[in-house]
């Protein structure tokens, strides 16, 4: 059986067995993402402790596949946004601090949950949290940094545990902070 994963940006998924027709997907609720711990300014060589938070309102359970922190600085060249930046995160499945799963050079820290089945589930109205330590070394670009926390893809599960092929409307908060020499 092919299961669908809603990737952020596409807005659709299919949870039907391969080769089967599926009714058109539609929005069945909302997903909201925000962060705390981002200071108004800090210095190179510093680490900020960020809490990514998320909640959803729908008839289903949200099962994230991973998380991400998008960050960009208009002073940095496009494919060098991540120069001098590293991160660790508290993996809620492994119950330990781990290095970020990946970095996209255009400004994304990716945090993947293990496997291809839902391991974290959040009921409607409940809040989930992800904890990160983001370090800006002496080689990171100074200036204004923009931060956008996000759930990096998800499944929707009905109360009976079956996959729902619909999707949630997405609302993310953005933050800025000035990195000083």
One Martini backbone bead per residue (centre of mass of N, CA, C, O) as a GRO file, in nm:
protein
  181
    1UNK     BB    1   0.095   0.036   0.025
    2UNK     BB    2   0.049   0.367  -0.049
    3UNK     BB    3   0.158   0.647   0.125
    4UNK     BB    4   0.092   0.970   0.237
    5UNK     BB    5   0.278   1.278   0.225
    6UNK     BB    6   0.286   1.595   0.350
    7UNK     BB    7   0.432   1.845   0.192
    8UNK     BB    8   0.569   2.129   0.216
    9UNK     BB    9   0.399   2.309  -0.059
   10UNK     BB   10   0.181   2.113  -0.185
   11UNK     BB   11  -0.101   2.019  -0.014
   12UNK     BB   12  -0.081   1.707  -0.090
   13UNK     BB   13  -0.222   1.366  -0.082
   14UNK     BB   14  -0.191   0.997  -0.074
   15UNK     BB   15  -0.366   0.697   0.083
   16UNK     BB   16  -0.386   0.511  -0.148
   17UNK     BB   17  -0.370   0.256  -0.315
   18UNK     BB   18  -0.216   0.155  -0.567
   19UNK     BB   19  -0.427   0.242  -0.847
   20UNK     BB   20  -0.625   0.420  -0.695
   21UNK     BB   21  -0.884   0.620  -0.654
   22UNK     BB   22  -0.918   0.964  -0.546
   23UNK     BB   23  -1.045   1.198  -0.394
   24UNK     BB   24  -1.035   1.505  -0.353
   25UNK     BB   25  -0.861   1.716  -0.182
   26UNK     BB   26  -0.882   1.888   0.143
   27UNK     BB   27  -0.933   2.114   0.378
   28UNK     BB   28  -0.961   2.028   0.752
   29UNK     BB   29  -0.757   2.257   0.863
   30UNK     BB   30  -0.497   2.365   1.096
   31UNK     BB   31  -0.156   2.497   1.095
   32UNK     BB   32   0.070   2.603   1.359
   33UNK     BB   33   0.377   2.804   1.369
   34UNK     BB   34   0.637   2.861   1.623
   35UNK     BB   35   0.860   3.066   1.834
   36UNK     BB   36   1.128   3.059   2.080
   37UNK     BB   37   1.443   3.226   2.173
   38UNK     BB   38   1.470   3.475   1.989
   39UNK     BB   39   1.670   3.723   1.972
   40UNK     BB   40   1.729   4.049   1.879
   41UNK     BB   41   2.036   3.984   1.967
   42UNK     BB   42   2.376   3.874   1.875
   43UNK     BB   43   2.683   3.689   1.871
   44UNK     BB   44   2.935   3.565   1.752
   45UNK     BB   45   2.961   3.236   1.893
   46UNK     BB   46   2.669   3.187   1.946
   47UNK     BB   47   2.384   3.044   2.120
   48UNK     BB   48   2.057   2.941   2.046
   49UNK     BB   49   1.741   2.871   2.210
   50UNK     BB   50   1.497   2.687   2.039
   51UNK     BB   51   1.136   2.681   2.016
   52UNK     BB   52   0.931   2.470   1.849
   53UNK     BB   53   0.589   2.521   1.763
   54UNK     BB   54   0.274   2.324   1.745
   55UNK     BB   55  -0.057   2.320   1.589
   56UNK     BB   56  -0.388   2.167   1.556
   57UNK     BB   57  -0.705   2.179   1.362
   58UNK     BB   58  -0.897   1.878   1.367
   59UNK     BB   59  -1.017   1.546   1.326
   60UNK     BB   60  -0.717   1.475   1.355
   61UNK     BB   61  -0.400   1.351   1.355
   62UNK     BB   62  -0.070   1.461   1.389
   63UNK     BB   63   0.221   1.334   1.190
   64UNK     BB   64   0.529   1.401   1.191
   65UNK     BB   65   0.833   1.374   0.990
   66UNK     BB   66   0.931   1.674   1.060
   67UNK     BB   67   1.161   1.952   1.075
   68UNK     BB   68   1.217   2.320   1.050
   69UNK     BB   69   1.464   2.587   0.990
   70UNK     BB   70   1.435   2.885   0.851
   71UNK     BB   71   1.718   3.081   0.719
   72UNK     BB   72   1.801   3.434   0.655
   73UNK     BB   73   2.039   3.658   0.472
   74UNK     BB   74   2.079   3.929   0.259
   75UNK     BB   75   2.407   3.931   0.295
   76UNK     BB   76   2.402   3.651   0.185
   77UNK     BB   77   2.468   3.430  -0.024
   78UNK     BB   78   2.245   3.209  -0.142
   79UNK     BB   79   2.456   2.934  -0.104
   80UNK     BB   80   2.567   3.067   0.205
   81UNK     BB   81   2.377   3.079   0.458
   82UNK     BB   82   2.523   2.832   0.642
   83UNK     BB   83   2.768   2.970   0.719
   84UNK     BB   84   2.858   2.890   1.049
   85UNK     BB   85   2.615   2.680   1.091
   86UNK     BB   86   2.470   2.500   1.371
   87UNK     BB   87   2.290   2.196   1.496
   88UNK     BB   88   2.081   2.087   1.761
   89UNK     BB   89   1.850   1.822   1.877
   90UNK     BB   90   1.559   1.700   2.031
   91UNK     BB   91   1.477   1.376   2.001
   92UNK     BB   92   1.158   1.237   2.071
   93UNK     BB   93   1.237   0.933   2.008
   94UNK     BB   94   1.546   0.901   2.123
   95UNK     BB   95   1.608   1.086   2.371
   96UNK     BB   96   1.820   1.302   2.224
   97UNK     BB   97   2.090   1.461   2.121
   98UNK     BB   98   2.130   1.593   1.783
   99UNK     BB   99   2.212   1.633   1.485
  100UNK     BB  100   2.130   1.756   1.220
  101UNK     BB  101   2.015   1.605   0.934
  102UNK     BB  102   2.023   1.887   0.763
  103UNK     BB  103   2.151   2.117   0.507
  104UNK     BB  104   2.058   2.404   0.334
  105UNK     BB  105   2.229   2.649   0.158
  106UNK     BB  106   1.955   2.842   0.148
  107UNK     BB  107   1.824   2.800   0.455
  108UNK     BB  108   1.819   2.494   0.616
  109UNK     BB  109   1.705   2.306   0.896
  110UNK     BB  110   1.694   1.960   0.934
  111UNK     BB  111   1.441   1.735   1.112
  112UNK     BB  112   1.431   1.394   1.131
  113UNK     BB  113   1.235   1.142   1.167
  114UNK     BB  114   1.214   0.817   1.204
  115UNK     BB  115   1.111   0.678   0.943
  116UNK     BB  116   0.774   0.586   0.776
  117UNK     BB  117   0.629   0.625   1.054
  118UNK     BB  118   0.441   0.726   1.297
  119UNK     BB  119   0.577   0.865   1.620
  120UNK     BB  120   0.424   1.139   1.627
  121UNK     BB  121   0.130   1.267   1.806
  122UNK     BB  122  -0.126   1.527   1.746
  123UNK     BB  123  -0.385   1.663   1.874
  124UNK     BB  124  -0.633   1.857   1.874
  125UNK     BB  125  -0.510   2.151   2.045
  126UNK     BB  126  -0.232   2.062   2.072
  127UNK     BB  127   0.117   2.092   2.176
  128UNK     BB  128   0.423   2.098   2.013
  129UNK     BB  129   0.784   2.030   2.059
  130UNK     BB  130   1.107   2.174   1.960
  131UNK     BB  131   1.461   2.148   2.026
  132UNK     BB  132   1.722   2.402   1.981
  133UNK     BB  133   2.070   2.449   1.887
  134UNK     BB  134   2.209   2.752   1.757
  135UNK     BB  135   2.514   2.814   1.584
  136UNK     BB  136   2.722   3.113   1.544
  137UNK     BB  137   2.998   3.159   1.412
  138UNK     BB  138   3.268   3.355   1.305
  139UNK     BB  139   3.159   3.295   0.985
  140UNK     BB  140   2.905   3.422   1.006
  141UNK     BB  141   2.675   3.628   0.900
  142UNK     BB  142   2.602   3.939   0.939
  143UNK     BB  143   2.300   4.065   1.058
  144UNK     BB  144   1.989   4.001   0.940
  145UNK     BB  145   1.781   3.749   1.063
  146UNK     BB  146   1.561   3.496   0.945
  147UNK     BB  147   1.279   3.313   1.091
  148UNK     BB  148   1.122   2.977   1.018
  149UNK     BB  149   0.907   2.762   1.141
  150UNK     BB  150   0.854   2.393   1.076
  151UNK     BB  151   0.677   2.151   0.939
  152UNK     BB  152   0.830   1.897   0.716
  153UNK     BB  153   0.588   1.705   0.736
  154UNK     BB  154   0.284   1.489   0.704
  155UNK     BB  155   0.034   1.313   0.874
  156UNK     BB  156  -0.300   1.191   0.872
  157UNK     BB  157  -0.505   1.067   1.145
  158UNK     BB  158  -0.745   0.898   1.245
  159UNK     BB  159  -0.895   0.778   1.527
  160UNK     BB  160  -0.846   0.476   1.387
  161UNK     BB  161  -0.551   0.508   1.219
  162UNK     BB  162  -0.603   0.621   0.948
  163UNK     BB  163  -0.545   0.759   0.652
  164UNK     BB  164  -0.551   1.102   0.548
  165UNK     BB  165  -0.554   1.286   0.232
  166UNK     BB  166  -0.558   1.544   0.351
  167UNK     BB  167  -0.527   1.892   0.468
  168UNK     BB  168  -0.354   2.177   0.599
  169UNK     BB  169  -0.348   2.484   0.689
  170UNK     BB  170  -0.081   2.727   0.684
  171UNK     BB  171   0.089   2.892   0.978
  172UNK     BB  172   0.366   3.114   0.999
  173UNK     BB  173   0.615   3.243   1.180
  174UNK     BB  174   0.827   3.536   1.199
  175UNK     BB  175   1.177   3.628   1.255
  176UNK     BB  176   1.421   3.855   1.404
  177UNK     BB  177   1.789   3.896   1.401
  178UNK     BB  178   2.099   4.029   1.519
  179UNK     BB  179   2.420   3.977   1.398
  180UNK     BB  180   2.718   4.023   1.564
  181UNK     BB  181   3.068   4.046   1.592
   0.00000   0.00000   0.00000
